[in-house]
Amino acid sequence: MTTVQKIKEIEDEMAKTQKNKATSYHLGQLKAKLAKLRRELLGPQGGGGGGGGIGFDVARTGIASVGFVGFPSVGKSTLMSKLTGTHSETSEIDFTTLTTVPGTLKVHGAPIQILDLPGIIEGANDGRGRGRQVIAVARTCNLIFIVLDVLKPLGDKTIIESELEAFGIRLNKKPPAIMVKKKEKGGIAITNTVPLTNIDQDEIKAILSEYKMSNADVAIRQANATADDLVDVIEGNRVYIPAIYVLNKVWKNFLIFWITANKQQIDAISIEELDLLYKIPNSVPISSREWLNIDELMEIMWRRLDLVRVYTKPRGAPPDYSAPVVLRRGKSAVEDFCNAIHKEIAKQMKYAVVWGASAKHARGQKVGLEHVLEDEDVVHISKK
């Protein structure tokens, strides 16, 4: 039996097993077994490991990368081409894009790499089409655009989320506040600072048993923690990536809706479905063809990337606002700022003066290498 067949067998068994106190241990084991099988698909032999393969591995440029994921013919390539000026083949025919097409876009002075990925299909995580290679590249991105056709967004959204989830991508989520620490003896000790409403101790013990962890401390500090959260922590290979749902072809299909509505033949999209579009969290309706609402999409992209712009100020001169040094949040200390310009600057620095949100005083604050900078801070480096 292949790995994919084993996964299907376990999924079928889980679907027909009702969750209750008597079955929680069994379900915990099944979830752990399923995760271990999915890990095989994530490995190099499964086609989802460190590289995407020929046509998928591209040189990374810019301060961050945004991957375009979606079904074929939803307008990813049109959006990519217009945003970056990079030619990405467009057509009404499915699977026009067969490899990763990279391009670069400047937003607020920051170079952002855009990756147009081939369209995925249902079953991609199990190897259909070139889905594993596509999702492997998506795992390395800092932000994912899930591009949806506005006529059928909800069904396609569910399928794509399921494919990415199965491949270890957690969209718009933070790592679970769960700690698992193996020990030499003492059995299983479970502590929780919040009530366990979606997982019980039997399920926890079943999962640990499947991973051959007979001695461990488990601390749960997250409300509504689930068995899947615990499995994710033990597996340790999950990636947590922000996503924006790009509802494309809005203008074109709004016209279709308006015309059919006036003919009392609303067969393309109902009023209720149109209303639902604007209730999808983290979504932006656009038209790549008519270039509508792209500015809003770019602003939301910038916010979700959570980048930090820092401006330099030479001695005796005003700040240079034309060319910010762009850093990633979490790596925005003065030392990171120095290294982004030249690695020798940090060694030569006596102190830095900072103006902006991270400074305690409006007139500027003298700081060291460890000081964390905020967006649009101004920095002057004083050398030894």
C-alpha positions as CSV (number, residue, x, y, z in Angstrom):
1,M,0.0,0.0,0.0
2,T,1.4,3.4,-1.0
3,T,1.7,6.3,1.5
4,V,-1.2,8.1,-0.2
5,Q,-3.4,5.0,0.1
6,K,-2.5,4.7,3.8
7,I,-3.4,8.3,4.3
8,K,-6.7,7.8,2.6
9,E,-7.4,4.8,4.7
10,I,-6.8,6.7,8.0
11,E,-8.8,9.7,6.8
12,D,-11.8,7.4,6.1
13,E,-11.5,5.7,9.5
14,M,-11.4,9.1,11.2
15,A,-14.4,10.3,9.3
16,K,-16.6,7.4,10.4
17,T,-15.4,7.5,14.1
18,Q,-17.6,9.6,16.3
19,K,-15.6,11.6,18.8
20,N,-16.4,10.9,22.5
21,K,-14.7,9.9,25.7
22,A,-14.5,6.3,24.6
23,T,-12.9,7.0,21.2
24,S,-10.5,9.9,22.1
25,Y,-7.5,7.7,22.6
26,H,-8.1,5.9,19.3
27,L,-8.6,9.2,17.4
28,G,-5.4,10.6,19.0
29,Q,-3.5,7.7,17.6
30,L,-5.0,8.1,14.2
31,K,-4.1,11.8,14.0
32,A,-0.5,11.0,15.0
33,K,-0.2,8.2,12.4
34,L,-1.7,10.6,9.8
35,A,0.8,13.3,10.6
36,K,3.7,10.8,10.3
37,L,2.6,9.6,6.9
38,R,2.2,13.2,5.7
39,R,5.8,13.8,6.9
40,E,6.9,11.2,4.4
41,L,5.3,13.2,1.6
42,L,7.1,16.3,2.9
43,G,10.5,14.6,2.7
44,P,12.7,14.5,-0.3
45,Q,11.4,11.1,-1.5
46,G,7.9,12.4,-1.3
47,G,8.7,15.3,-3.5
48,G,8.0,18.0,-1.0
49,G,11.3,18.5,0.7
50,G,13.8,21.4,0.7
51,G,13.7,22.1,-3.1
52,G,10.9,22.5,-5.6
53,G,12.7,20.7,-8.4
54,I,13.6,21.7,-11.9
55,G,11.8,24.9,-12.9
56,F,10.7,25.6,-9.3
57,D,13.9,26.5,-7.5
58,V,14.6,30.2,-8.2
59,A,17.2,32.5,-6.8
60,R,15.7,34.6,-4.0
61,T,16.0,38.3,-4.2
62,G,14.5,41.2,-2.3
63,I,13.7,41.6,1.4
64,A,10.6,39.3,1.3
65,S,8.8,36.9,-1.1
66,V,5.1,36.6,-2.0
67,G,3.8,33.5,-3.7
68,F,0.7,33.4,-5.9
69,V,-1.3,30.3,-5.3
70,G,-4.5,29.3,-6.9
71,F,-6.4,27.1,-9.4
72,P,-5.5,27.5,-13.1
73,S,-6.9,30.4,-15.0
74,V,-7.8,32.6,-12.1
75,G,-5.7,35.6,-13.2
76,K,-2.4,35.0,-11.3
77,S,-0.2,35.5,-14.3
78,T,-2.0,38.7,-15.4
79,L,-1.7,40.2,-12.0
80,M,2.0,39.2,-11.8
81,S,2.8,40.6,-15.2
82,K,1.1,44.0,-14.5
83,L,2.6,44.3,-11.0
84,T,6.2,43.5,-11.9
85,G,6.6,44.0,-15.6
86,T,7.8,40.4,-15.8
87,H,6.3,38.4,-18.6
88,S,4.3,35.5,-17.2
89,E,2.4,33.7,-20.0
90,T,-1.3,34.3,-19.8
91,S,-4.1,32.4,-21.5
92,E,-7.7,31.2,-20.9
93,I,-6.2,27.7,-21.2
94,D,-5.5,25.9,-17.9
95,F,-1.9,25.3,-16.8
96,T,-0.3,28.0,-19.0
97,T,2.3,28.6,-16.3
98,L,4.3,25.4,-15.8
99,T,7.2,26.7,-13.7
100,T,7.9,29.3,-11.1
101,V,8.1,32.7,-12.7
102,P,9.9,35.3,-10.5
103,G,9.5,39.0,-10.6
104,T,10.3,42.0,-8.4
105,L,8.0,44.8,-7.2
106,K,9.0,47.9,-5.1
107,V,6.6,48.9,-2.4
108,H,7.5,51.8,-0.1
109,G,11.1,51.5,-1.2
110,A,11.3,47.8,-0.4
111,P,12.1,45.2,-3.1
112,I,9.5,42.4,-2.9
113,Q,10.0,39.2,-4.9
114,I,6.8,37.9,-6.5
115,L,6.6,34.2,-7.4
116,D,3.9,33.2,-9.9
117,L,3.4,29.5,-9.3
118,P,1.6,27.0,-11.6
119,G,-2.1,26.4,-10.9
120,I,-2.7,23.7,-8.4
121,I,-5.5,21.1,-8.5
122,E,-7.4,19.2,-5.9
123,G,-5.2,16.3,-4.6
124,A,-2.0,18.4,-5.1
125,N,-0.6,17.4,-1.7
126,D,-1.0,13.7,-2.7
127,G,1.0,14.3,-5.9
128,R,-1.6,15.2,-8.5
129,G,-0.2,17.5,-11.2
130,R,2.9,19.2,-10.0
131,G,1.2,20.1,-6.7
132,R,3.9,19.0,-4.4
133,Q,6.5,21.2,-6.1
134,V,4.2,24.2,-6.1
135,I,3.3,23.8,-2.4
136,A,7.0,23.2,-1.5
137,V,7.8,26.7,-3.0
138,A,4.8,28.2,-1.2
139,R,6.2,26.9,2.1
140,T,9.3,29.1,1.7
141,C,7.3,32.4,1.1
142,N,6.8,35.2,3.6
143,L,3.3,35.8,2.4
144,I,0.9,33.9,0.2
145,F,-1.7,35.4,-2.2
146,I,-4.5,32.8,-2.6
147,V,-6.0,34.0,-5.9
148,L,-9.7,33.1,-6.3
149,D,-12.2,33.5,-9.1
150,V,-14.9,35.7,-7.6
151,L,-17.6,33.5,-9.1
152,K,-16.6,30.5,-7.0
153,P,-14.5,31.7,-4.2
154,L,-15.8,29.7,-1.2
155,G,-15.5,26.2,-2.6
156,D,-12.1,26.9,-4.2
157,K,-10.9,28.6,-0.9
158,T,-11.8,25.5,1.1
159,I,-10.0,23.1,-1.3
160,I,-6.8,25.2,-1.5
161,E,-6.7,25.6,2.3
162,S,-7.0,21.9,2.7
163,E,-4.2,21.2,0.2
164,L,-1.8,23.6,1.9
165,E,-2.8,22.5,5.4
166,A,-2.0,18.9,4.5
167,F,1.4,20.0,3.4
168,G,2.2,21.6,6.8
169,I,1.3,25.2,5.9
170,R,-0.7,27.0,8.6
171,L,-2.4,30.0,7.1
172,N,-2.9,33.2,9.3
173,K,-2.1,31.3,12.4
174,K,0.5,31.5,15.2
175,P,2.4,28.5,16.5
176,P,0.5,26.8,19.3
177,A,1.3,27.8,22.8
178,I,2.1,24.2,23.7
179,M,5.4,22.9,25.1
180,V,6.5,19.2,24.9
181,K,9.7,18.3,26.7
182,K,11.0,14.7,26.6
183,K,12.6,13.4,29.8
184,E,14.4,10.3,31.0
185,K,11.8,9.1,33.5
186,G,8.7,10.1,35.4
187,G,6.0,9.2,32.9
188,I,3.7,11.7,31.3
189,A,3.0,15.0,33.2
190,I,0.3,17.3,31.7
191,T,-0.3,20.8,32.9
192,N,-2.7,23.4,31.5
193,T,-3.2,27.0,32.4
194,V,-6.6,27.1,30.5
195,P,-9.4,24.6,30.4
196,L,-9.0,21.7,27.9
197,T,-12.2,21.9,25.8
198,N,-11.1,20.3,22.5
199,I,-8.6,17.7,23.7
200,D,-8.5,15.5,26.8
201,Q,-5.7,13.7,28.6
202,D,-6.4,10.3,26.9
203,E,-6.0,11.9,23.5
204,I,-2.7,13.6,24.6
205,K,-1.3,10.3,25.9
206,A,-2.4,8.5,22.7
207,I,-0.5,11.0,20.6
208,L,2.6,10.8,22.7
209,S,2.4,7.0,22.7
210,E,2.3,6.9,18.9
211,Y,5.5,9.0,18.9
212,K,7.1,6.6,21.4
213,M,7.2,9.3,24.1
214,S,6.6,7.5,27.4
215,N,8.2,10.2,29.5
216,A,7.5,13.8,28.8
217,D,6.2,17.1,30.3
218,V,3.3,18.7,28.3
219,A,2.3,22.3,29.1
220,I,-0.7,23.8,27.3
221,R,-1.2,27.5,27.6
222,Q,-3.6,28.0,24.7
223,A,-7.3,28.2,24.9
224,N,-9.1,25.8,22.6
225,A,-6.0,23.8,21.9
226,T,-6.6,20.7,19.7
227,A,-5.0,17.4,19.1
228,D,-3.8,18.8,15.7
229,D,-2.0,21.6,17.6
230,L,-0.2,19.1,19.7
231,V,0.8,17.0,16.7
232,D,2.1,20.2,15.0
233,V,4.3,21.0,17.9
234,I,5.7,17.4,18.1
235,E,6.3,17.2,14.3
236,G,8.1,20.6,14.4
237,N,8.0,21.1,10.6
238,R,5.0,23.3,10.2
239,V,5.3,26.8,8.7
240,Y,3.1,29.7,9.8
241,I,2.5,32.0,6.9
242,P,0.1,35.0,6.5
243,A,-2.2,34.8,3.6
244,I,-4.4,37.3,1.6
245,Y,-7.4,36.0,-0.4
246,V,-7.4,37.9,-3.6
247,L,-10.9,37.8,-5.1
248,N,-10.1,38.4,-8.8
249,K,-12.3,39.3,-11.8
250,V,-14.6,41.3,-9.6
251,W,-15.5,44.0,-12.2
252,K,-16.0,41.6,-15.1
253,N,-18.3,39.3,-13.0
254,F,-20.1,42.2,-11.3
255,L,-21.2,43.2,-14.8
256,I,-22.4,39.7,-15.5
257,F,-24.3,39.7,-12.2
258,W,-25.8,43.1,-13.0
259,I,-27.0,42.1,-16.5
260,T,-28.4,38.7,-15.4
261,A,-30.1,40.3,-12.4
262,N,-31.9,42.7,-14.6
263,K,-33.0,39.8,-16.8
264,Q,-34.1,38.0,-13.6
265,Q,-31.8,35.1,-14.5
266,I,-29.3,35.2,-11.6
267,D,-27.5,31.9,-12.4
268,A,-23.9,33.1,-12.2
269,I,-23.8,34.6,-8.6
270,S,-26.6,35.3,-6.1
271,I,-27.0,38.4,-4.0
272,E,-26.3,36.3,-0.9
273,E,-23.0,35.0,-2.5
274,L,-22.0,38.5,-3.5
275,D,-22.6,39.7,0.1
276,L,-20.5,36.7,1.4
277,L,-17.5,37.8,-0.7
278,Y,-17.0,40.8,1.5
279,K,-17.2,38.7,4.7
280,I,-14.2,36.5,3.8
281,P,-11.5,37.4,6.4
282,N,-8.2,38.7,5.0
283,S,-9.7,39.2,1.5
284,V,-9.3,41.9,-1.1
285,P,-11.6,42.1,-4.2
286,I,-9.7,43.2,-7.3
287,S,-9.7,43.0,-11.1
288,S,-6.2,42.3,-12.5
289,R,-7.5,42.9,-16.0
290,E,-9.2,46.3,-15.3
291,W,-6.6,47.1,-12.7
292,L,-9.2,47.9,-10.0
293,N,-8.4,48.1,-6.2
294,I,-4.7,47.1,-6.7
295,D,-3.6,50.0,-4.5
296,E,-5.5,48.6,-1.5
297,L,-4.1,45.1,-2.2
298,M,-0.5,46.5,-2.1
299,E,-1.2,48.4,1.1
300,I,-2.6,45.3,2.8
301,M,0.4,43.2,1.4
302,W,2.8,45.7,3.0
303,R,1.0,45.5,6.4
304,R,1.0,41.7,6.4
305,L,4.7,41.4,5.5
306,D,5.3,43.5,8.6
307,L,8.5,45.1,7.3
308,V,10.5,47.9,9.0
309,R,11.8,50.9,7.0
310,V,14.8,52.7,8.6
311,Y,16.2,56.0,7.2
312,T,19.8,57.0,7.5
313,K,20.9,60.4,8.7
314,P,24.5,61.5,7.9
315,R,26.1,63.9,10.4
316,G,25.1,67.5,9.8
317,A,22.6,66.6,7.1
318,P,18.8,65.8,6.9
319,P,17.6,62.2,6.8
320,D,17.6,60.5,3.5
321,Y,14.0,59.4,2.9
322,S,14.6,58.3,-0.7
323,A,16.3,55.0,0.0
324,P,15.2,53.3,3.3
325,V,17.0,50.3,4.7
326,V,14.3,47.7,4.9
327,L,14.4,45.1,7.7
328,R,12.2,42.2,8.7
329,R,10.3,42.5,12.0
330,G,12.1,40.5,14.6
331,K,15.5,41.2,12.9
332,S,15.3,45.0,13.2
333,A,17.9,45.8,15.9
334,V,20.5,48.5,15.2
335,E,23.0,45.7,14.6
336,D,20.8,44.3,11.8
337,F,20.5,47.8,10.4
338,C,24.3,48.2,10.3
339,N,24.8,44.7,8.7
340,A,22.3,45.5,6.0
341,I,24.5,48.4,4.9
342,H,27.9,46.9,5.5
343,K,29.1,44.3,8.0
344,E,32.0,46.4,9.1
345,I,29.8,49.3,10.3
346,A,28.6,47.4,13.5
347,K,32.3,46.8,14.5
348,Q,33.1,50.5,14.0
349,M,30.0,51.9,15.7
350,K,30.5,53.8,19.0
351,Y,26.8,54.5,19.4
352,A,23.7,55.3,17.4
353,V,21.1,58.1,17.7
354,V,17.6,57.1,16.9
355,W,14.5,59.3,16.2
356,G,11.1,57.9,15.8
357,A,8.7,55.4,17.4
358,S,11.4,53.4,19.1
359,A,13.1,56.4,20.7
360,K,12.1,57.5,24.2
361,H,12.6,61.2,23.3
362,A,11.5,63.3,20.4
363,R,14.9,64.9,20.2
364,G,16.6,61.5,19.7
365,Q,17.9,58.7,21.9
366,K,21.4,57.4,22.1
367,V,21.4,53.6,21.8
368,G,23.6,50.5,21.3
369,L,23.6,47.6,18.8
370,E,20.8,45.7,20.6
371,H,18.2,48.5,20.4
372,V,15.1,47.4,18.4
373,L,14.0,49.8,15.6
374,E,10.5,50.5,14.5
375,D,9.0,51.4,11.1
376,E,10.2,54.8,9.7
377,D,12.8,55.3,12.4
378,V,15.7,57.6,11.6
379,V,19.2,56.5,12.6
380,H,22.6,58.2,12.8
381,I,25.7,56.0,13.4
382,S,28.5,57.5,15.3
383,K,31.8,55.7,14.7
384,K,34.6,55.1,17.1
